C-alpha cells in the first residue's frame, strides 16, 4: 500500500495519513459491480433475517467496506445499521472515548460475521485502502473537516446532519465532492422514506394546488445542563482529538457526550440538531433553494445555565416566487403540534398536507376534511436521539451504496444537504446578530452585513485549517 505519512503518530494535526489516490482498484471494482439494489434494500431492513446469513450467500468482492467515527448515541445506531446491511462489512470503528469504542465493538459481534477493528484516531482508518466509505457521526464541529479528510483519502462519505458547523464548511464540501469525485450523502434519512417521497410527489403533482407556505416544528423537554466546572480530562477520553479543528478550550464536566450541542463553539443548537430534518422536507416540497430574507426570534428562556443556543426559536425564511417557510423549536416545552412532536405542514391554494416525523402523510381540503391518508404502522419516535427508525434508515444507506457501486442518484447529495443545512445556519446567524438578514437567492450568501458574514465561517486550531 502506498501511503504518505505527513506527521507522527502523536500529532493531532489533520493531514496525518493520506492514501495514494492511484491505489483504488478494489473501490473501482465495487463501483462497477451491479447488485439488485431493490432486493438488497428489502432484505437489509427485515428484522428476522441475519446479516451473517446473507454474508454466506453474497460474494466478498460485492460487499462495501465501511468505517465509522463517533459511535456514542446516534453513531452507535448507525454502526448497527451499516453492520446489518447484507452487502456491507463495518470493518473499522473509531472513537476518542475508549469506553464507547469497546461497547460498540462488542455489540457488533451480534450483528456481523467479521470482527471490526477499533481505532482511537480515525485517521488510522483512513490509511486503509480497504475502506470504501467513512460514516461520520461525531459532534458537529467535526462533520465537515472529517468528511473533507475522508474524500482526500479516497473515501466516499456518509455524514450525519448537519453537514457543517457553519455555512463556509458546507460550501467546501460541495466543492470537494466534485473535485474528488466522491459520493457524499447527508443523513437526512427522510429523503429515502417511501411514503415521504410519495407525499412530496403528490405535492409536486398539485394535490393541494400551488404550495406557498410551509411550517415545521420540533418539541422536547430537555433538562438544564447546569454550570460546568473545569475538571481533569478522564483517562478514557482523548480531549485534544475530540476538539480537533476547534480552537482549544478547557475540559468541563458537563460537555461530553451531548451538551456540546448547546455551545456555539462546537454545536449548532436545536435548529440544526433537529430542525435540519424538517426544514429539508419543507425546502423539498416547496421546491426552493436559497432564501432572499431570513429572521429569527427566541432565546435561552427556560433555565439559567451554560446553554448558549436558543431553547425557544422561530425562524422565518422568505423565497422568491412568493413562498415562505417557518421552523419552530421548543427544546424545553414538549407540547406537540398537529399531534406530533416534530413534523411539517404544507399549505396550498386547495388544501394542506401534514407529514409527521414518520413514514406517512395526510392531505386535507380547505375545510380541514381528510382527503387522503397514507400510513406506516411502524412507529418513529422523533425524540429518540439514538435510533428513531432503523428499519427506514437502511433505505438511505442502500441508496448511498447504489451510488458507490453503479453511479446511481443520491437522495441527499451533499449539494442538497448543504442547501437545507444553510437554512438553519442563516436562522442562527440572524438570531445571533439580532436582525433580519437579506440574502442572495442564487447562493444564500448574506448581503450588506459584515457582522453577520463574520459568522459565515469560523476560526480553527492552528494546523487544522480546511483546505481543498
Residue pairs with C-beta under 8 A, 6 or more apart in sequence:
1 19
1 20
1 23
1 127
1 128
1 129
2 19
2 20
2 22
2 23
3 17
3 18
3 19
3 20
3 127
4 17
4 18
4 20
5 16
5 17
6 13
6 15
6 16
6 17
6 18
7 13
7 15
7 16
12 240
12 241
12 244
13 463
13 464
14 145
14 149
14 244
14 245
14 463
14 464
15 149
16 121
16 123
17 123
17 124
17 126
17 127
17 153
18 126
18 149
18 152
18 153
19 126
19 127
19 128
19 129
19 153
19 154
21 154
23 129
23 154
24 129
24 154
26 129
26 130
26 132
27 129
27 132
27 154
29 61
30 61
30 62
30 64
30 132
30 404
30 405
31 404
31 405
31 406
31 407
32 405
32 406
33 61
33 62
33 405
33 406
34 405
34 406
35 58
35 62
35 87
35 405
37 398
37 401
37 402
37 405
37 408
40 85
40 86
40 87
40 398
40 401
41 394
41 395
41 398
43 49
43 54
43 86
44 84
44 85
44 86
44 87
44 394
44 397
44 398
45 390
45 391
45 392
45 394
45 395
47 391
49 86
51 83
51 84
51 85
51 86
51 111
51 112
51 113
52 112
52 113
54 86
54 87
55 63
55 86
55 89
55 112
55 113
56 113
58 86
58 87
62 87
63 87
63 88
63 89
64 87
64 88
64 89
64 132
64 133
64 401
64 404
64 405
65 88
65 89
65 91
65 130
65 131
65 132
65 133
66 82
66 88
66 89
66 90
66 91
66 92
66 131
66 132
66 133
66 134
66 135
66 158
67 90
67 91
67 92
67 93
67 94
67 122
67 125
67 126
67 128
67 131
67 133
67 134
67 135
67 155
68 75
68 78
68 79
68 82
68 90
68 92
68 93
68 94
68 134
68 135
68 136
68 137
69 75
69 94
69 95
69 122
69 125
69 134
69 135
69 136
69 137
69 138
69 142
69 146
70 94
70 95
70 136
70 137
70 138
70 139
70 142
71 78
71 79
71 93
71 94
71 95
71 100
71 101
71 103
71 104
71 137
72 95
72 97
72 100
72 257
73 257
73 258
73 385
73 386
74 137
74 160
74 385
74 386
74 387
75 95
75 104
75 135
75 137
75 138
75 160
76 100
76 103
76 104
76 107
76 386
77 386
77 387
77 390
77 393
78 135
78 137
78 158
78 160
78 187
78 393
79 90
79 93
79 104
79 107
79 108
79 135
80 107
80 108
80 111
80 387
80 390
81 387
81 390
81 393
81 394
81 397
82 88
82 90
82 135
82 397
83 89
83 90
83 108
83 111
83 112
83 116
84 111
84 112
84 390
84 394
85 394
85 397
85 398
85 401
87 401
88 397
88 401
89 112
89 114
90 108
90 111
90 112
90 116
91 114
91 116
91 117
91 128
91 130
91 131
92 116
92 117
92 118
92 119
92 125
92 128
92 131
93 101
93 104
93 105
93 108
93 116
93 117
93 118
93 119
94 101
94 118
94 119
94 120
94 121
94 122
94 124
94 125
95 101
95 104
95 118
95 120
96 120
96 121
96 237
96 238
96 239
96 241
96 242
97 236
97 237
97 256
97 257
98 120
98 236
98 237
99 236
100 257
101 118
101 119
101 120
102 118
104 118
105 116
105 118
108 115
108 116
109 115
119 125
120 238
120 241
121 238
121 241
122 134
122 146
123 149
125 131
125 134
126 134
126 149
126 150
126 153
126 155
127 153
129 154
131 155
132 155
132 156
132 404
133 155
133 156
133 157
133 158
133 183
133 400
133 404
134 146
134 147
134 150
134 155
134 156
134 157
134 158
135 157
135 158
135 159
136 142
136 143
136 146
136 147
136 150
136 157
136 158
136 159
136 160
137 160
137 187
138 146
139 242
139 260
139 261
139 266
139 267
140 162
140 164
140 165
140 260
140 261
140 266
140 267
140 268
140 272
141 165
141 244
141 245
141 246
141 265
141 266
141 267
142 244
142 245
143 159
143 160
143 162
143 163
143 164
143 165
143 169
144 159
144 163
144 164
144 165
144 169
144 170
144 172
144 173
144 466
145 169
145 244
145 245
145 464
145 466
146 159
147 157
147 159
147 163
147 173
147 176
147 184
148 172
148 173
148 176
148 466
148 468
150 156
150 157
151 157
151 176
151 177
151 180
151 182
151 184
152 176
152 180
154 180
155 182
156 182
156 183
156 184
156 400
156 403
156 404
157 182
157 183
157 184
157 185
157 414
158 185
158 187
158 397
158 400
159 173
159 184
159 185
159 186
159 187
159 414
159 417
160 186
160 187
161 186
161 187
161 188
161 272
161 276
161 277
161 280
161 417
161 421
162 268
162 272
162 273
162 276
162 421
162 424
162 425
163 169
163 170
163 173
163 186
163 414
163 417
163 418
163 421
164 170
164 173
164 418
164 421
164 425
165 266
165 268
165 458
166 425
166 455
166 456
166 457
166 458
167 422
167 425
167 426
167 444
167 456
167 457
168 456
168 457
168 458
169 457
169 458
169 466
170 417
170 418
170 421
170 422
170 425
171 418
172 466
172 468
173 184
173 414
173 418
174 414
174 415
174 418
175 468
176 182
176 184
176 468
177 183
177 184
177 413
177 414
177 415
179 468
183 400
183 403
183 404
183 410
184 410
184 413
184 414
184 417
185 396
185 399
185 400
185 403
185 410
185 411
185 412
185 413
185 414
185 417
186 412
186 414
186 416
186 417
186 418
186 421
187 396
187 412
188 276
188 277
188 280
188 412
188 417
188 420
189 389
189 392
189 393
189 395
189 396
190 196
190 277
190 280
190 281
190 357
191 197
191 280
191 284
191 396
191 411
191 412
191 416
192 392
192 393
192 395
192 396
192 399
192 411
192 412
193 359
193 389
193 392
193 395
194 359
194 395
195 359
195 360
195 361
195 374
195 375
195 376
196 281
196 355
196 359
196 361
198 361
198 374
199 285
199 353
199 355
199 361
199 374
200 281
200 284
200 285
202 353
202 361
202 363
202 372
203 211
203 285
203 346
203 348
203 353
204 285
204 287
207 350
207 351
207 353
207 363
207 371
207 372
208 346
208 347
208 348
208 349
208 350
208 351
208 352
208 353
208 363
209 348
209 349
209 350
209 351
210 348
210 349
211 285
211 286
211 323
211 346
211 347
211 348
212 286
212 322
212 323
212 324
212 347
212 348
212 349
213 323
213 324
213 325
213 346
213 347
214 282
214 285
214 286
214 324
214 325
214 326
214 344
214 345
214 346
214 347
215 282
215 325
215 326
215 327
215 328
215 344
215 345
215 347
216 275
216 278
216 279
216 281
216 282
216 325
216 326
216 327
216 328
216 342
216 343
216 344
216 345
217 278
217 327
217 328
217 329
217 330
217 337
217 342
217 343
218 270
218 274
218 275
218 278
218 327
218 328
218 329
218 330
218 341
218 342
218 382
219 329
219 330
219 333
219 334
219 335
219 336
219 337
219 341
219 342
220 270
220 330
220 331
220 332
220 334
220 341
220 383
221 332
221 333
221 334
222 311
222 331
222 332
224 302
224 303
224 305
224 307
225 254
225 259
225 262
225 303
225 305
225 306
225 307
226 254
226 305
226 306
227 254
227 305
227 306
228 252
228 253
228 254
228 255
228 259
228 306
229 252
229 253
229 254
230 250
230 251
230 252
230 253
231 251
231 252
231 253
232 251
233 239
233 251
237 251
237 256
239 251
240 248
242 256
243 249
243 461
244 461
244 464
245 460
245 461
245 464
245 466
246 265
246 266
246 460
246 461
247 265
247 459
247 460
247 461
248 461
249 265
252 306
254 306
255 263
255 266
258 385
259 306
259 307
260 266
260 267
261 267
261 268
261 269
261 270
261 273
261 309
262 269
262 306
262 307
262 308
262 309
263 306
263 308
263 309
264 308
264 309
264 432
267 273
267 309
268 309
268 424
268 425
268 428
269 309
269 310
269 313
269 329
269 428
270 309
270 310
270 311
270 313
270 329
270 331
271 309
271 310
271 313
271 315
271 327
271 329
271 424
271 427
271 428
272 421
272 424
272 425
272 428
274 329
274 342
274 382
275 315
275 327
275 329
275 424
275 427
276 420
276 421
276 424
277 342
277 357
278 327
278 342
278 343
278 344
278 357
279 315
279 325
279 327
279 420
279 423
279 424
280 412
280 416
280 417
280 420
281 344
281 355
282 325
282 327
282 344
282 346
283 289
283 325
283 419
283 420
283 423
284 420
285 344
285 346
285 353
286 319
286 323
286 325
286 346
288 319
288 321
288 323
288 325
289 419
289 441
289 444
290 319
290 419
290 422
290 439
290 440
290 441
290 442
290 443
290 444
291 317
291 318
291 319
291 423
291 426
291 439
291 441
291 444
292 318
292 319
292 320
292 438
292 439
292 440
292 441
293 317
293 318
293 436
293 437
293 438
293 439
294 315
294 316
294 317
294 318
294 423
294 426
294 427
294 429
294 430
294 436
294 437
294 439
295 315
295 316
295 430
295 435
295 436
295 437
296 310
296 313
296 314
296 315
296 316
296 427
296 428
296 430
296 431
297 313
297 314
297 431
298 310
298 311
298 312
298 313
298 314
298 329
298 431
299 310
299 311
299 312
299 313
300 307
300 308
300 309
300 310
300 311
300 312
301 311
301 312
301 332
302 311
302 312
302 331
302 332
302 333
303 311
303 332
309 428
310 329
310 331
310 431
311 329
311 330
311 331
311 332
312 329
312 330
312 331
312 332
312 333
313 327
313 328
313 329
313 427
313 431
314 326
314 327
314 328
314 329
315 326
315 327
315 329
315 423
315 424
315 427
315 430
315 431
316 324
316 325
316 326
317 324
317 325
317 326
317 423
317 426
317 427
318 324
319 325
319 441
320 441
325 423
327 424
327 427
328 337
334 341
334 383
337 343
338 345
338 354
338 356
339 356
340 356
340 357
340 358
340 382
341 357
341 382
341 383
342 356
342 357
342 382
343 354
343 355
343 356
343 357
343 358
343 382
344 354
344 355
345 352
345 353
345 354
345 355
346 352
346 353
346 355
350 365
350 366
351 363
351 364
351 365
351 366
351 371
352 363
352 364
353 361
353 362
353 363
353 364
354 361
354 362
354 364
355 361
356 380
356 382
357 380
357 382
357 388
358 376
358 379
358 380
358 382
358 389
359 376
359 378
359 380
359 389
359 392
360 373
360 374
360 375
360 376
361 373
361 374
362 370
362 372
362 373
362 374
363 370
363 371
363 372
363 373
364 370
364 371
365 371
378 389
378 391
378 392
380 388
380 389
380 392
381 388
382 388
387 393
396 411
396 412
399 408
399 410
399 411
400 410
402 408
403 409
403 410
419 444
422 444
426 437
426 439
426 444
426 446
428 455
429 437
429 446
429 452
429 455
429 456
430 436
430 437
430 452
432 455
433 449
433 451
433 452
433 455
437 446
437 447
437 449
437 452
438 446
438 447
438 448
438 449
439 445
439 446
439 447
440 446
440 447
445 453
445 456
446 452
446 453
446 456
460 466
